[in-house]
Amino acid sequence: MLLDWRKLGFSPDELRLLETAPILVRTGRRSFYSTLLSPERAFLRYDPGCLEAVDGRGRNALDLVQYRLRAGLPEIHQWRFGDILIIDNWRALHGRAPSDQGSGRRLARILIDA
């Protein structure tokens, strides 16, 4: 499932909230404080499994994104054998439905520095 976060229709006030509300990003050994929206608005960080609100504004920001995602219309990629999908992590929110453990699924992470 792929969704361009810029198409979620955030108002200027909502963008400011996403840009300023503090959240804690839990990444195992190297957790850090951040916001959902990068200062230059290049990307939206959202993963409910590792994000935690620091205060009420952070809770409001997380709730806002979750609400907009429920109303969004993601593109669904129907996988076929041999498919390769390249995702712009700075632009697209992405996820998947649960899969079988023995599905043979492999992921590769590549950084392209332009």
N, CA, C and O atoms as a Tinker XYZ file with bonds, in Angstrom:
   456  protein
     1  N      0.855000   -1.168000    0.000000    73     2
     2  CA     0.000000    0.000000    0.000000    64     1     3
     3  C      0.900000    1.229000    0.000000    63     2     4     5
     4  O      1.813000    1.332000    0.819000    81     3
     5  N      0.647000    2.158000   -0.911000    73     3     6
     6  CA     1.450000    3.372000   -1.052000    64     5     7
     7  C      0.535000    4.588000   -1.034000    63     6     8     9
     8  O     -0.541000    4.581000   -1.633000    81     7
     9  N      0.975000    5.631000   -0.340000    73     7    10
    10  CA     0.184000    6.850000   -0.261000    64     9    11
    11  C      1.122000    8.046000   -0.192000    63    10    12    13
    12  O      1.988000    8.110000    0.680000    81    11
    13  N      0.950000    8.994000   -1.112000    73    11    14
    14  CA     1.733000   10.230000   -1.106000    64    13    15
    15  C      1.188000   11.112000    0.013000    63    14    16    17
    16  O      0.037000   11.543000   -0.047000    81    15
    17  N      2.000000   11.384000    1.029000    73    15    18
    18  CA     1.507000   12.130000    2.185000    64    17    19
    19  C      1.081000   13.544000    1.804000    63    18    20    21
    20  O      0.266000   14.143000    2.506000    81    19
    21  N      1.607000   14.088000    0.715000    73    19    22
    22  CA     1.244000   15.451000    0.295000    64    21    23
    23  C     -0.197000   15.530000   -0.215000    63    22    24    25
    24  O     -0.750000   16.620000   -0.358000    81    23
    25  N     -0.797000   14.377000   -0.487000    73    23    26
    26  CA    -2.165000   14.348000   -0.988000    64    25    27
    27  C     -3.194000   14.136000    0.123000    63    26    28    29
    28  O     -4.367000   13.889000   -0.157000    81    27
    29  N     -2.763000   14.231000    1.374000    73    27    30
    30  CA    -3.684000   14.024000    2.496000    64    29    31
    31  C     -4.433000   15.295000    2.878000    63    30    32    33
    32  O     -5.287000   15.258000    3.764000    81    31
    33  N     -4.134000   16.412000    2.232000    73    31    34
    34  CA    -4.918000   17.632000    2.409000    64    33    35
    35  C     -4.728000   18.355000    3.721000    63    34    36    37
    36  O     -5.684000   18.919000    4.252000    81    35
    37  N     -3.515000   18.355000    4.262000    73    35    38
    38  CA    -3.268000   19.076000    5.511000    64    37    39
    39  C     -3.366000   20.584000    5.273000    63    38    40    41
    40  O     -2.852000   21.097000    4.280000    81    39
    41  N     -4.028000   21.284000    6.188000    73    39    42
    42  CA    -4.115000   22.747000    6.127000    64    41    43
    43  C     -2.782000   23.353000    6.587000    63    42    44    45
    44  O     -1.962000   22.646000    7.171000    81    43
    45  N     -2.552000   24.647000    6.334000    73    43    46
    46  CA    -1.319000   25.279000    6.826000    64    45    47
    47  C     -1.147000   25.141000    8.345000    63    46    48    49
    48  O     -0.035000   24.908000    8.821000    81    47
    49  N     -2.232000   25.281000    9.101000    73    47    50
    50  CA    -2.134000   25.126000   10.564000    64    49    51
    51  C     -1.781000   23.694000   10.946000    63    50    52    53
    52  O     -0.998000   23.471000   11.869000    81    51
    53  N     -2.353000   22.727000   10.241000    73    51    54
    54  CA    -2.037000   21.328000   10.522000    64    53    55
    55  C     -0.587000   21.010000   10.171000    63    54    56    57
    56  O      0.078000   20.269000   10.894000    81    55
    57  N     -0.100000   21.559000    9.078000    73    55    58
    58  CA     1.310000   21.363000    8.722000    64    57    59
    59  C      2.223000   21.936000    9.791000    63    58    60    61
    60  O      3.244000   21.333000   10.123000    81    59
    61  N      1.863000   23.103000   10.338000    73    59    62
    62  CA     2.668000   23.685000   11.425000    64    61    63
    63  C      2.668000   22.790000   12.656000    63    62    64    65
    64  O      3.696000   22.636000   13.315000    81    63
    65  N      1.507000   22.196000   12.970000    73    63    66
    66  CA     1.433000   21.260000   14.099000    64    65    67
    67  C      2.357000   20.072000   13.850000    63    66    68    69
    68  O      3.136000   19.701000   14.728000    81    67
    69  N      2.282000   19.477000   12.673000    73    67    70
    70  CA     3.117000   18.323000   12.353000    64    69    71
    71  C      4.604000   18.669000   12.368000    63    70    72    73
    72  O      5.450000   17.815000   12.634000    81    71
    73  N      4.905000   19.919000   12.081000    73    71    74
    74  CA     6.291000   20.392000   12.010000    64    73    75
    75  C      6.861000   20.751000   13.385000    63    74    76    77
    76  O      8.079000   20.816000   13.548000    81    75
    77  N      5.993000   20.985000   14.372000    73    75    78
    78  CA     6.473000   21.473000   15.673000    64    77    79
    79  C      6.150000   20.582000   16.856000    63    78    80    81
    80  O      6.794000   20.706000   17.899000    81    79
    81  N      5.172000   19.684000   16.737000    73    79    82
    82  CA     4.772000   18.851000   17.872000    64    81    83
    83  C      5.842000   17.796000   18.152000    63    82    84    85
    84  O      6.233000   17.061000   17.245000    81    83
    85  N      6.317000   17.713000   19.392000    73    83    86
    86  CA     7.398000   16.769000   19.702000    64    85    87
    87  C      6.917000   15.328000   19.808000    63    86    88    89
    88  O      5.852000   15.042000   20.357000    81    87
    89  N      7.737000   14.429000   19.264000    73    87    90
    90  CA     7.491000   12.990000   19.382000    64    89    91
    91  C      8.805000   12.297000   19.728000    63    90    92    93
    92  O      9.887000   12.826000   19.474000    81    91
    93  N      8.695000   11.127000   20.302000    73    91    94
    94  CA     9.860000   10.291000   20.574000    64    93    95
    95  C      9.848000    9.156000   19.556000    63    94    96    97
    96  O      8.852000    8.448000   19.408000    81    95
    97  N     10.965000    8.996000   18.862000    73    95    98
    98  CA    11.115000    7.919000   17.887000    64    97    99
    99  C     11.935000    6.831000   18.567000    63    98   100   101
   100  O     13.113000    7.031000   18.864000    81    99
   101  N     11.318000    5.687000   18.812000    73    99   102
   102  CA    12.010000    4.577000   19.468000    64   101   103
   103  C     12.579000    3.639000   18.401000    63   102   104   105
   104  O     11.840000    3.028000   17.629000    81   103
   105  N     13.895000    3.542000   18.381000    73   103   106
   106  CA    14.562000    2.720000   17.364000    64   105   107
   107  C     15.461000    1.674000   18.004000    63   106   108   109
   108  O     16.475000    1.287000   17.425000    81   107
   109  N     15.101000    1.225000   19.172000    73   107   110
   110  CA    15.954000    0.250000   19.853000    64   109   111
   111  C     17.029000    0.969000   20.642000    63   110   112   113
   112  O     16.739000    1.623000   21.644000    81   111
   113  N     18.266000    0.851000   20.196000    73   111   114
   114  CA    19.383000    1.444000   20.946000    64   113   115
   115  C     19.502000    2.947000   20.775000    63   114   116   117
   116  O     20.052000    3.618000   21.649000    81   115
   117  N     19.001000    3.498000   19.669000    73   115   118
   118  CA    19.242000    4.910000   19.395000    64   117   119
   119  C     17.938000    5.686000   19.228000    63   118   120   121
   120  O     17.671000    6.203000   18.144000    81   119
   121  N     17.137000    5.777000   20.258000    73   119   122
   122  CA    15.908000    6.559000   20.204000    64   121   123
   123  C     16.262000    8.041000   20.169000    63   122   124   125
   124  O     17.326000    8.452000   20.630000    81   123
   125  N     15.335000    8.845000   19.605000    73   123   126
   126  CA    15.608000   10.284000   19.505000    64   125   127
   127  C     14.295000   11.051000   19.461000    63   126   128   129
   128  O     13.243000   10.494000   19.147000    81   127
   129  N     14.375000   12.350000   19.783000    73   127   130
   130  CA    13.216000   13.229000   19.720000    64   129   131
   131  C     13.174000   13.892000   18.352000    63   130   132   133
   132  O     14.207000   14.218000   17.767000    81   131
   133  N     11.948000   14.084000   17.851000    73   131   134
   134  CA    11.803000   14.671000   16.525000    64   133   135
   135  C     10.402000   15.254000   16.397000    63   134   136   137
   136  O      9.713000   15.471000   17.394000    81   135
   137  N      9.995000   15.502000   15.172000    73   135   138
   138  CA     8.631000   15.889000   14.830000    64   137   139
   139  C      8.184000   14.964000   13.694000    63   138   140   141
   140  O      9.006000   14.276000   13.090000    81   139
   141  N      6.885000   14.951000   13.409000    73   139   142
   142  CA     6.398000   14.095000   12.328000    64   141   143
   143  C      6.792000   14.633000   10.960000    63   142   144   145
   144  O      7.101000   13.865000   10.049000    81   143
   145  N      6.781000   15.945000   10.820000    73   143   146
   146  CA     7.103000   16.570000    9.545000    64   145   147
   147  C      8.460000   17.249000    9.655000    63   146   148   149
   148  O      8.702000   18.022000   10.582000    81   147
   149  N      9.338000   16.960000    8.712000    73   147   150
   150  CA    10.678000   17.558000    8.742000    64   149   151
   151  C     10.565000   19.074000    8.563000    63   150   152   153
   152  O      9.622000   19.554000    7.935000    81   151
   153  N     11.527000   19.831000    9.115000    73   151   154
   154  CA    11.456000   21.303000    9.049000    64   153   155
   155  C     11.308000   21.849000    7.628000    63   154   156   157
   156  O     10.609000   22.842000    7.425000    81   155
   157  N     11.942000   21.232000    6.663000    73   155   158
   158  CA    11.833000   21.701000    5.280000    64   157   159
   159  C     10.650000   21.060000    4.549000    63   158   160   161
   160  O     10.471000   21.250000    3.346000    81   159
   161  N      9.849000   20.300000    5.296000    73   159   162
   162  CA     8.660000   19.602000    4.782000    64   161   163
   163  C      8.998000   18.634000    3.657000    63   162   164   165
   164  O      8.197000   18.415000    2.749000    81   163
   165  N     10.184000   18.062000    3.729000    73   163   166
   166  CA    10.621000   17.104000    2.710000    64   165   167
   167  C      9.987000   15.733000    2.934000    63   166   168   169
   168  O      9.725000   15.012000    1.971000    81   167
   169  N      9.734000   15.358000    4.203000    73   167   170
   170  CA     9.158000   14.041000    4.468000    64   169   171
   171  C      8.309000   14.065000    5.724000    63   170   172   173
   172  O      8.493000   14.898000    6.611000    81   171
   173  N      7.375000   13.130000    5.774000    73   171   174
   174  CA     6.513000   12.925000    6.935000    64   173   175
   175  C      6.899000   11.595000    7.546000    63   174   176   177
   176  O      6.880000   10.566000    6.871000    81   175
   177  N      7.248000   11.613000    8.819000    73   175   178
   178  CA     7.629000   10.395000    9.541000    64   177   179
   179  C      6.378000    9.857000   10.229000    63   178   180   181
   180  O      5.769000   10.549000   11.044000    81   179
   181  N      5.996000    8.622000    9.900000    73   179   182
   182  CA     4.852000    8.031000   10.586000    64   181   183
   183  C      4.982000    6.520000   10.622000    63   182   184   185
   184  O      4.941000    5.857000    9.586000    81   183
   185  N      5.135000    5.992000   11.800000    73   183   186
   186  CA     5.145000    4.554000   12.049000    64   185   187
   187  C      4.627000    4.368000   13.470000    63   186   188   189
   188  O      5.377000    4.537000   14.431000    81   187
   189  N      3.346000    4.019000   13.611000    73   187   190
   190  CA     2.773000    3.928000   14.957000    64   189   191
   191  C      3.468000    2.911000   15.849000    63   190   192   193
   192  O      3.292000    2.940000   17.067000    81   191
   193  N      4.246000    2.022000   15.271000    73   191   194
   194  CA     4.959000    1.041000   16.068000    64   193   195
   195  C      6.165000    1.599000   16.801000    63   194   196   197
   196  O      6.645000    0.977000   17.748000    81   195
   197  N      6.670000    2.759000   16.386000    73   195   198
   198  CA     7.874000    3.284000   17.047000    64   197   199
   199  C      7.772000    4.759000   17.411000    63   198   200   201
   200  O      8.758000    5.335000   17.870000    81   199
   201  N      6.618000    5.391000   17.225000    73   199   202
   202  CA     6.451000    6.802000   17.563000    64   201   203
   203  C      5.621000    6.958000   18.823000    63   202   204   205
   204  O      4.624000    6.263000   19.022000    81   203
   205  N      6.052000    7.885000   19.672000    73   203   206
   206  CA     5.351000    8.130000   20.932000    64   205   207
   207  C      5.222000    9.630000   21.138000    63   206   208   209
   208  O      6.203000   10.362000   21.011000    81   207
   209  N      4.012000   10.093000   21.456000    73   207   210
   210  CA     3.788000   11.516000   21.716000    64   209   211
   211  C      4.496000   11.917000   23.002000    63   210   212   213
   212  O      4.512000   11.165000   23.977000    81   211
   213  N      5.084000   13.113000   22.991000    73   211   214
   214  CA     5.751000   13.638000   24.174000    64   213   215
   215  C      4.774000   14.466000   25.011000    63   214   216   217
   216  O      4.892000   14.522000   26.235000    81   215
   217  N      3.815000   15.103000   24.349000    73   215   218
   218  CA     2.840000   15.940000   25.052000    64   217   219
   219  C      1.521000   15.917000   24.281000    63   218   220   221
   220  O      1.352000   15.127000   23.352000    81   219
   221  N      0.590000   16.784000   24.671000    73   219   222
   222  CA    -0.718000   16.829000   24.019000    64   221   223
   223  C     -0.636000   17.199000   22.551000    63   222   224   225
   224  O     -1.396000   16.675000   21.738000    81   223
   225  N      0.284000   18.103000   22.198000    73   223   226
   226  CA     0.432000   18.464000   20.783000    64   225   227
   227  C      0.903000   17.269000   19.970000    63   226   228   229
   228  O      0.455000   17.065000   18.843000    81   227
   229  N      1.803000   16.483000   20.538000    73   227   230
   230  CA     2.268000   15.282000   19.862000    64   229   231
   231  C      1.144000   14.284000   19.667000    63   230   232   233
   232  O      1.041000   13.667000   18.607000    81   231
   233  N      0.290000   14.113000   20.686000    73   231   234
   234  CA    -0.868000   13.222000   20.556000    64   233   235
   235  C     -1.812000   13.722000   19.468000    63   234   236   237
   236  O     -2.328000   12.936000   18.674000    81   235
   237  N     -2.038000   15.057000   19.435000    73   235   238
   238  CA    -2.909000   15.627000   18.406000    64   237   239
   239  C     -2.330000   15.393000   17.007000    63   238   240   241
   240  O     -3.067000   15.080000   16.073000    81   239
   241  N     -1.018000   15.544000   16.867000    73   239   242
   242  CA    -0.361000   15.347000   15.572000    64   241   243
   243  C     -0.486000   13.890000   15.123000    63   242   244   245
   244  O     -0.814000   13.622000   13.967000    81   243
   245  N     -0.227000   12.960000   16.026000    73   243   246
   246  CA    -0.348000   11.539000   15.679000    64   245   247
   247  C     -1.791000   11.177000   15.321000    63   246   248   249
   248  O     -2.031000   10.444000   14.361000    81   247
   249  N     -2.754000   11.693000   16.098000    73   247   250
   250  CA    -4.168000   11.438000   15.817000    64   249   251
   251  C     -4.575000   12.012000   14.460000    63   250   252   253
   252  O     -5.333000   11.386000   13.719000    81   251
   253  N     -4.069000   13.202000   14.137000    73   251   254
   254  CA    -4.387000   13.845000   12.866000    64   253   255
   255  C     -3.907000   12.997000   11.693000    63   254   256   257
   256  O     -4.657000   12.781000   10.741000    81   255
   257  N     -2.674000   12.518000   11.750000    73   255   258
   258  CA    -2.151000   11.698000   10.657000    64   257   259
   259  C     -2.954000   10.404000   10.547000    63   258   260   261
   260  O     -3.315000    9.987000    9.446000    81   259
   261  N     -3.230000    9.777000   11.670000    73   259   262
   262  CA    -4.003000    8.535000   11.644000    64   261   263
   263  C     -5.382000    8.761000   11.028000    63   262   264   265
   264  O     -5.850000    7.941000   10.237000    81   263
   265  N     -6.029000    9.856000   11.382000    73   263   266
   266  CA    -7.340000   10.191000   10.826000    64   265   267
   267  C     -7.264000   10.379000    9.311000    63   266   268   269
   268  O     -8.097000    9.855000    8.571000    81   267
   269  N     -6.257000   11.130000    8.856000    73   267   270
   270  CA    -6.111000   11.376000    7.417000    64   269   271
   271  C     -5.777000   10.097000    6.664000    63   270   272   273
   272  O     -6.234000    9.907000    5.537000    81   271
   273  N     -4.992000    9.223000    7.267000    73   271   274
   274  CA    -4.655000    7.963000    6.605000    64   273   275
   275  C     -5.886000    7.090000    6.409000    63   274   276   277
   276  O     -6.031000    6.439000    5.374000    81   275
   277  N     -6.772000    7.077000    7.401000    73   275   278
   278  CA    -8.000000    6.286000    7.274000    64   277   279
   279  C     -8.867000    6.785000    6.123000    63   278   280   281
   280  O     -9.572000    6.001000    5.487000    81   279
   281  N     -8.813000    8.102000    5.856000    73   279   282
   282  CA    -9.615000    8.689000    4.784000    64   281   283
   283  C     -8.896000    8.646000    3.434000    63   282   284   285
   284  O     -9.515000    8.875000    2.395000    81   283
   285  N     -7.598000    8.356000    3.446000    73   283   286
   286  CA    -6.817000    8.352000    2.215000    64   285   287
   287  C     -7.099000    7.133000    1.350000    63   286   288   289
   288  O     -7.637000    6.129000    1.818000    81   287
   289  N     -6.731000    7.239000    0.100000    73   287   290
   290  CA    -6.906000    6.146000   -0.855000    64   289   291
   291  C     -5.535000    5.681000   -1.334000    63   290   292   293
   292  O     -4.992000    6.233000   -2.291000    81   291
   293  N     -4.974000    4.673000   -0.676000    73   291   294
   294  CA    -3.643000    4.219000   -1.084000    64   293   295
   295  C     -3.689000    3.459000   -2.403000    63   294   296   297
   296  O     -4.706000    2.871000   -2.772000    81   295
   297  N     -2.562000    3.487000   -3.100000    73   295   298
   298  CA    -2.400000    2.636000   -4.270000    64   297   299
   299  C     -1.982000    1.260000   -3.760000    63   298   300   301
   300  O     -1.107000    1.148000   -2.902000    81   299
   301  N     -2.600000    0.235000   -4.284000    73   299   302
   302  CA    -2.295000   -1.130000   -3.876000    64   301   303
   303  C     -1.491000   -1.796000   -4.988000    63   302   304   305
   304  O     -1.938000   -1.865000   -6.133000    81   303
   305  N     -0.316000   -2.281000   -4.646000    73   303   306
   306  CA     0.498000   -3.005000   -5.622000    64   305   307
   307  C      0.204000   -4.489000   -5.474000    63   306   308   309
   308  O      0.392000   -5.058000   -4.399000    81   307
   309  N     -0.251000   -5.110000   -6.540000    73   307   310
   310  CA    -0.508000   -6.549000   -6.545000    64   309   311
   311  C      0.768000   -7.252000   -6.994000    63   310   312   313
   312  O      1.127000   -7.199000   -8.171000    81   311
   313  N      1.443000   -7.897000   -6.078000    73   311   314
   314  CA     2.738000   -8.512000   -6.354000    64   313   315
   315  C      2.612000   -9.713000   -7.288000    63   314   316   317
   316  O      1.704000  -10.534000   -7.164000    81   315
   317  N      3.551000   -9.787000   -8.223000    73   315   318
   318  CA     3.720000  -10.955000   -9.089000    64   317   319
   319  C      5.172000  -11.400000   -8.952000    63   318   320   321
   320  O      6.044000  -10.600000   -8.613000    81   319
   321  N      5.420000  -12.652000   -9.210000    73   319   322
   322  CA     6.762000  -13.197000   -9.108000    64   321   323
   323  C      7.733000  -12.350000   -9.932000    63   322   324   325
   324  O      7.472000  -12.044000  -11.096000    81   323
   325  N      8.847000  -11.978000   -9.317000    73   323   326
   326  CA     9.883000  -11.209000   -9.995000    64   325   327
   327  C      9.712000   -9.707000   -9.915000    63   326   328   329
   328  O     10.577000   -8.970000  -10.389000    81   327
   329  N      8.614000   -9.224000   -9.325000    73   327   330
   330  CA     8.399000   -7.782000   -9.214000    64   329   331
   331  C      9.466000   -7.126000   -8.358000    63   330   332   333
   332  O      9.935000   -7.703000   -7.377000    81   331
   333  N      9.839000   -5.929000   -8.737000    73   331   334
   334  CA    10.707000   -5.061000   -7.946000    64   333   335
   335  C      9.966000   -3.742000   -7.801000    63   334   336   337
   336  O      9.493000   -3.183000   -8.790000    81   335
   337  N      9.862000   -3.246000   -6.586000    73   335   338
   338  CA     9.166000   -1.995000   -6.327000    64   337   339
   339  C     10.139000   -1.034000   -5.667000    63   338   340   341
   340  O     10.730000   -1.351000   -4.635000    81   339
   341  N     10.303000    0.132000   -6.256000    73   339   342
   342  CA    11.179000    1.162000   -5.694000    64   341   343
   343  C     10.283000    2.248000   -5.122000    63   342   344   345
   344  O      9.417000    2.776000   -5.819000    81   343
   345  N     10.492000    2.585000   -3.842000    73   343   346
   346  CA     9.650000    3.547000   -3.131000    64   345   347
   347  C     10.498000    4.741000   -2.721000    63   346   348   349
   348  O     11.579000    4.572000   -2.158000    81   347
   349  N     10.015000    5.940000   -2.998000    73   347   350
   350  CA    10.651000    7.160000   -2.508000    64   349   351
   351  C     10.201000    7.348000   -1.057000    63   350   352   353
   352  O      9.094000    7.822000   -0.804000    81   351
   353  N     11.051000    6.979000   -0.119000    73   351   354
   354  CA    10.710000    7.038000    1.305000    64   353   355
   355  C     10.453000    8.458000    1.791000    63   354   356   357
   356  O      9.828000    8.637000    2.837000    81   355
   357  N     10.907000    9.454000    1.078000    73   355   358
   358  CA    10.699000   10.835000    1.486000    64   357   359
   359  C      9.316000   11.326000    1.091000    63   358   360   361
   360  O      8.823000   12.313000    1.638000    81   359
   361  N      8.694000   10.644000    0.150000    73   359   362
   362  CA     7.412000   11.097000   -0.354000    64   361   363
   363  C      6.257000   10.159000   -0.004000    63   362   364   365
   364  O      5.141000   10.615000    0.246000    81   363
   365  N      6.515000    8.878000    0.012000    73   363   366
   366  CA     5.431000    7.907000    0.153000    64   365   367
   367  C      5.383000    7.300000    1.548000    63   366   368   369
   368  O      6.402000    6.902000    2.113000    81   367
   369  N      4.180000    7.241000    2.079000    73   367   370
   370  CA     3.925000    6.415000    3.254000    64   369   371
   371  C      3.608000    5.040000    2.693000    63   370   372   373
   372  O      2.885000    4.927000    1.704000    81   371
   373  N      4.136000    4.000000    3.307000    73   371   374
   374  CA     3.923000    2.672000    2.746000    64   373   375
   375  C      3.750000    1.653000    3.843000    63   374   376   377
   376  O      4.252000    1.812000    4.956000    81   375
   377  N      3.032000    0.608000    3.510000    73   375   378
   378  CA     2.780000   -0.464000    4.457000    64   377   379
   379  C      2.332000   -1.690000    3.691000    63   378   380   381
   380  O      2.274000   -1.685000    2.461000    81   379
   381  N      2.018000   -2.728000    4.421000    73   379   382
   382  CA     1.572000   -3.965000    3.785000    64   381   383
   383  C      0.628000   -4.685000    4.727000    63   382   384   385
   384  O      0.601000   -4.435000    5.932000    81   383
   385  N     -0.125000   -5.565000    4.155000    73   383   386
   386  CA    -0.987000   -6.436000    4.944000    64   385   387
   387  C     -0.117000   -7.556000    5.511000    63   386   388   389
   388  O      0.963000   -7.810000    4.979000    81   387
   389  N     -0.550000   -8.229000    6.566000    73   387   390
   390  CA     0.231000   -9.345000    7.103000    64   389   391
   391  C      0.471000  -10.405000    6.034000    63   390   392   393
   392  O     -0.384000  -10.638000    5.179000    81   391
   393  N      1.641000  -11.049000    6.084000    73   391   394
   394  CA     1.949000  -12.101000    5.123000    64   393   395
   395  C      2.389000  -13.352000    5.865000    63   394   396   397
   396  O      2.719000  -13.299000    7.050000    81   395
   397  N      2.392000  -14.473000    5.162000    73   395   398
   398  CA     2.852000  -15.729000    5.738000    64   397   399
   399  C      4.350000  -15.661000    5.994000    63   398   400   401
   400  O      5.085000  -15.057000    5.213000    81   399
   401  N      4.808000  -16.272000    7.075000    73   399   402
   402  CA     6.238000  -16.301000    7.395000    64   401   403
   403  C      7.042000  -16.970000    6.284000    63   402   404   405
   404  O      8.160000  -16.541000    5.998000    81   403
   405  N      6.507000  -18.002000    5.658000    73   403   406
   406  CA     7.242000  -18.742000    4.650000    64   405   407
   407  C      6.993000  -18.247000    3.235000    63   406   408   409
   408  O      7.081000  -19.031000    2.290000    81   407
   409  N      6.681000  -16.957000    3.065000    73   407   410
   410  CA     6.312000  -16.447000    1.747000    64   409   411
   411  C      7.510000  -16.227000    0.834000    63   410   412   413
   412  O      7.322000  -15.983000   -0.357000    81   411
   413  N      8.723000  -16.302000    1.343000    73   411   414
   414  CA     9.900000  -16.046000    0.522000    64   413   415
   415  C     10.149000  -14.567000    0.292000    63   414   416   417
   416  O     10.954000  -14.205000   -0.565000    81   415
   417  N      9.481000  -13.716000    1.033000    73   415   418
   418  CA     9.604000  -12.268000    0.884000    64   417   419
   419  C     11.006000  -11.825000    1.267000    63   418   420   421
   420  O     11.520000  -12.209000    2.318000    81   419
   421  N     11.631000  -11.008000    0.405000    73   419   422
   422  CA    12.954000  -10.441000    0.689000    64   421   423
   423  C     12.907000   -8.945000    0.452000    63   422   424   425
   424  O     12.290000   -8.475000   -0.505000    81   423
   425  N     13.557000   -8.206000    1.320000    73   423   426
   426  CA    13.633000   -6.753000    1.182000    64   425   427
   427  C     15.095000   -6.359000    1.039000    63   426   428   429
   428  O     15.970000   -6.935000    1.687000    81   427
   429  N     15.349000   -5.385000    0.196000    73   427   430
   430  CA    16.682000   -4.805000    0.076000    64   429   431
   431  C     16.562000   -3.314000    0.253000    63   430   432   433
   432  O     15.662000   -2.694000   -0.313000    81   431
   433  N     17.438000   -2.733000    1.018000    73   431   434
   434  CA    17.432000   -1.293000    1.252000    64   433   435
   435  C     18.612000   -0.690000    0.506000    63   434   436   437
   436  O     19.754000   -1.116000    0.672000    81   435
   437  N     18.319000    0.304000   -0.313000    73   435   438
   438  CA    19.354000    0.948000   -1.124000    64   437   439
   439  C     19.222000    2.449000   -0.965000    63   438   440   441
   440  O     18.110000    2.973000   -1.037000    81   439
   441  N     20.320000    3.157000   -0.750000    73   439   442
   442  CA    20.330000    4.600000   -0.676000    64   441   443
   443  C     20.872000    5.144000   -1.995000    63   442   444   445
   444  O     21.977000    4.798000   -2.413000    81   443
   445  N     20.091000    5.991000   -2.638000    73   443   446
   446  CA    20.530000    6.648000   -3.866000    64   445   447
   447  C     20.738000    8.110000   -3.524000    63   446   448   449
   448  O     19.773000    8.818000   -3.236000    81   447
   449  N     21.965000    8.571000   -3.549000    73   447   450
   450  CA    22.298000    9.947000   -3.201000    64   449   451
   451  C     22.457000   10.731000   -4.480000    63   450   452   453
   452  O     23.406000   10.522000   -5.236000    81   451
   453  N     21.520000   11.641000   -4.721000    73   451   454
   454  CA    21.554000   12.399000   -5.969000    64   453   455
   455  C     22.320000   13.691000   -5.836000    63   454   456
   456  O     22.437000   14.441000   -6.805000    81   455
